[in-house]
């Protein structure tokens, strides 16, 4: 293969830039790095999980030529599976709850996925998208259920790629890593890879309201308080992927801080990103403020803002939800 050429779409996943958020870092007197996962071919951090899940299923023989990949997803994993699946000749069946942005659902259809929208339901309900996906896979011949929540290929992909990339890009000059959990694959894989290289590095879970990872990391209990309009993050159970996490601490970020940070990032840093990135960067900034001046904190820029035009960037939606941004600077962090 000619040097510099990526052989196929799979090889174009990962190797994303690590961006210094220059104005935020200057304001804090600490460096905040964002791993630009929204620059993956499918536009999100979930390209990595999808890539490693497919490669693992191919090498174990469960996914065979002409096969079907079934997954329940908040959207990004489905987008990644559909694109990578198309490149390999697989059919993709995506089960998605109806409370996700219509941009993600429209995009899945445009990519050719067989999209099954189901009513949003709690995990304990058998009609929750996760259970529907599992049952759907059982009814289709030559189909695999990607099972991103419990499939260890998700965590492994981040442990082998995202974590080492961050370490090499910072040349080990890093004091903390902070990010939110959907499946927990990113946090678990990156925290494990970084702690292995530098045990003193601080790892902190960023948790939206309505999620139980905060209470779980703080005191081993699965409690939750309030709710959140964030998408793709927040979970009320311990996934198999999260069991590999090495978390020193957790921090809560409410929707007000998420929205203010999303709008700060586009206005001040030229970064057009989604709500989970707002949660991550707000949490990274708060963690950085607890560390000595000059410290460096890395987080994940999960996906792009275009997926949320009708929500996070729609003045009517923002007003309806009492989330119209009003900060002039970073006062919402304190
Ligand atoms: N942000 C967004 C927008 C996502 O879709 C996801 C995955 N659901 C995450 C963050 C969290 O990633 P992970 O599943 O690795 O915890």
Boltz pocket constraint, residues with backbone or C-beta under 6 A from the ligand:
constraints:
  - pocket:
      binder: B
      contacts: [[A, 44], [A, 45], [A, 46], [A, 74], [A, 75], [A, 76], [A, 77], [A, 180], [A, 181], [A, 182], [A, 183], [A, 184], [A, 185], [A, 186], [A, 187], [A, 231], [A, 232], [A, 233], [A, 274], [A, 276], [A, 277], [A, 302], [A, 303]]
      max_distance: 6.0
